[in-house]
């Protein structure tokens, strides 16, 4: 018998009150609540969905730095799945699907909304077997990319193609992901909706940071020029290129200091590269942090070395703090980073080119300021408002339930 694991938030009531019966029951599913764009997005949506209209549920694994934040969301029913892992594990994946089917049926979930590749497949198949009325998936970047083994890439595409056949709606955070889906015959164009990430800009704009004290707290000299990257230490984010860039930049900018916010499987390799290049006093590994809104204001330049992306939410956060960005031109990055307006884009893997762009910004404070304010102006558009994002998602829920 599959045990139903921990439920937090408002307890399940087998005999709901009449007014609760009128609410729509919506379950979001995501693999792990690590510090990432998809995870922040899910929690933003769940925190703001209308409690008068929706009963809210979240299924995820039992780990992740954002789990505590999820537990604080009022009236959220939280299911922790002990066998839910990012890697492919047939036996554990089957147990997860069975648990989800049981949970969906028992709670009479009407909308299942999945996020990320692994949860998107397992969650949608569980919803299909449970005969859920509406199945929605948000694409935060596809599972298939050019760095995969060709056979594996074809398998992932076929899996997405089949699963899209019983998905009512596909939401993408970038136009690039919509086009990639259509190019690979994943769903019809009419199934797609573009809803970009939304940000609570006050969380960043109103963050009062004493830069001198914060730099001292992190071990930085007050006159340091700070280059920062916020990302999980995994192959997609390619953090070793950030280390290579640091070595090049320091040749002409000895006061430059480098901050990596995040953690993950590649940490041992990062630590080894830092030691081998004698960069222990130049590069600071801060691990997972809940105070990114207080660290970003210290950065002079924000960098991202991802090899593939959907739409990095850290760019929106950086622009809310009026910071210029230098990044590899992948996925939907070019949809929000406008070359020589609010940042610079270079071809993926071209570390020297990225280093030269960062160096140019470090040498020119007025250019940093102009680009930062261009980004801040760009992000002020209501398209990037978290309330507008949630409003669009609720519209899709209502419309799809009526179809």
Secondary structure, DSSP 8 states (H G I E B T S, - for coil): ------EESS---SS--HHHHTSEEEEEE-S---SSHHHHHHHHHHHHS-TTTEEEEEEEES--TTHHHHHTSTTEEEEEETT--SS--HHHHHHHHHHHHHHHHHHT-SEEEEESHHHHHHHHHHHHHTT-SEEEEEESS-S--TTS-HHHHHHHHHHHHHHHTT-SEEEESSHHHHHHHHHTT-S-GGGEEE----B-THHHHT----HHHHHHHHT--TT-EEEEEE--SSTTT-HHHHHHHHHHHHTT-TTEEEEEE---TTHHHHHHHHHHTT-TTTEEEEES-S-HHHHGGG-SEEEE--SS-S--HHHHHHHHTT-EEEEE--TTGGGT--BTTTEEEE-TT-HHHHHHHHHHHHH-HHHHHHHHHHHHHHHTSGGGBHHHHHHHHHHHHHHHHH-
